[in-house]
Amino acid sequence: DLHTAYRRQRQMCIRDRYRKEHELHKKALVRDLLKEKQTELTAAERKLSAVLLDDQLLTGLQSITRLAELAEVSSPTIIRLARKLGFDGFSDMQDAIRDEIGARMKKPLAKLDTPGDSSDHMVSRFIQAVSGNVNRTLERLDLAEFDEVAALLSDPSHRLYLLGGRITRSNAHYFFNHLQIIRPQVTLLDSSPSAWPQSLLDMDAGSVLIVFDIRRYEKELEKLADLAVKQGATIVLFTDAWGSPIEKHARHCFRAMVEVPSSWDSTLAINFLIEALVADVQSRSSDQSAERIAALEQMIGESRIFRSN
């Protein structure tokens, strides 16, 4: 009947959209291509690239004539840059930019139509999506950078600060709970921006700010990262596949896949990275962490927080 036909057509549209989103995940992002190709670009192309990157690619949605005016380059320069990035021309690159920005700024309401076969149970659909997220996050993980961050976080000479956004605050809190047991000088920043200046006062070249920021990216976190860098701090960023604007301030960045059949993004792949880092940091600080854990257990016993056997 008409109702069944409508449902089938609607499901096909949803699946096509979901497939398109995952194809976007597999392709290199325009921002990443611009960064990777810097050494191959001419001076004019690098100038154009800087304009696109400084404005989170939004300038790339202008007409070719307007973009040429804004970047102070010629239209042929724009076309040459697009082809160097692997696109057929400017319109092809602009389509990729439009898709990338659309995915990066997707709102919860835009995710209400859940892709996939409605005959599958939500648990099955969700576990497939989460498993895929973890696997694709691992495929993109730079193990050398992972080791650098583990070494950085295990060095007791560095004071650590952590903060997450509205959705990722729980990830920051979870990471803090573990790091604070393993080593000293770990601080979870207050969620209120009005309390951040007191912490910024103590940040210096020996400080590390660990920030979690996924779409829709929070301007307050970006401002905090900017101020922390000006204080000399090192930024370690956990973000999604499209990359928070904080990337331009971060020395180290971990991108995780977050797309699931829900109105909200999943941070399970981010938590996987957190737990792997906790294990590595603890193995690098085994003597110190053993002493702290023993002291903590004694305090817990004396305070009788938990029920004794």
Summary of the structure (lengths in Angstrom):
residues: 309
radius of gyration: 22.6
end to end distance: 64.7
largest distance: 77.2
contacts: 922
relative contact order: 0.11
helix: 63%
strand: 9%
